[in-house]
Amino acid sequence: MPAPRKQSPSSPATSQPGGPASVHPAVAARIRQLALQAEHRRAIAEYRARRAIDQQQRINALLLELIDTLASLFGTQRS
């Protein structure tokens, strides 16, 4: 009876799930690329959200200044 053969190091039976032997290098590179793209999109979305908030705050400040100016012209004070 022949001795059982050893599994090759790249055999699915010997590779760890999620380990380096389980993902082809090209697939791993694509995964990294997609992750970087997603991170970039999130950063852009955060920047745009912060910018919109800043613009709204500037508009609000200008409106309050305008109201104060108009109130002073008509001799009334804003409370």
C-alpha positions in Angstrom: 0.0 0.0 0.0 1.5 3.4 -1.0 2.1 6.1 1.6 -0.3 9.0 1.5 1.0 12.0 -0.5 1.7 15.2 1.3 -0.5 18.2 0.3 1.3 20.8 -1.7 1.9 24.2 0.1 -0.5 26.0 -2.2 -3.3 23.4 -1.8 -6.6 24.8 -0.5 -6.5 22.3 2.3 -3.3 23.8 3.7 -4.0 27.5 3.1 -5.4 29.6 5.9 -8.7 31.4 5.2 -8.0 35.0 4.6 -4.3 34.3 4.5 -1.9 35.4 1.7 -2.2 32.1 -0.1 -6.0 32.4 -0.5 -6.1 35.5 -2.7 -4.4 35.8 -6.1 -2.0 38.8 -6.2 -4.0 40.5 -9.0 -7.2 40.2 -7.0 -5.5 41.5 -3.9 -4.2 44.5 -5.9 -7.7 45.2 -7.2 -9.2 45.0 -3.7 -6.6 47.5 -2.5 -7.4 49.8 -5.5 -11.1 49.6 -4.8 -10.6 50.3 -1.1 -8.5 53.4 -1.9 -11.1 54.6 -4.4 -13.9 54.2 -1.8 -11.8 56.1 0.8 -11.2 58.9 -1.7 -14.9 59.1 -2.4 -15.7 59.3 1.3 -13.1 62.1 1.8 -14.6 64.1 -1.1 -18.1 63.6 0.4 -16.9 64.8 3.8 -15.2 67.8 2.3 -18.3 68.8 0.3 -20.5 68.4 3.4 -18.2 70.6 5.5 -18.0 73.1 2.7 -21.8 73.3 2.5 -22.1 73.8 6.3 -19.5 76.5 6.2 -21.3 78.3 3.3 -24.6 78.1 5.2 -23.0 79.5 8.3 -21.6 82.4 6.3 -25.0 83.1 4.7 -26.7 83.0 8.1 -24.1 85.5 9.4 -24.6 87.8 6.5 -28.4 87.7 6.8 -28.1 88.6 10.5 -25.8 91.5 9.7 -28.3 92.6 7.0 -31.2 92.4 9.4 -29.2 94.4 12.0 -28.4 97.1 9.3 -32.0 97.3 8.2 -33.2 97.5 11.8 -30.8 100.4 12.5 -32.1 102.2 9.4 -35.7 101.9 10.6 -34.8 102.8 14.2 -35.6 99.4 15.7 -33.5 96.9 17.4 -33.5 93.2 16.7 -34.0 91.2 19.9 
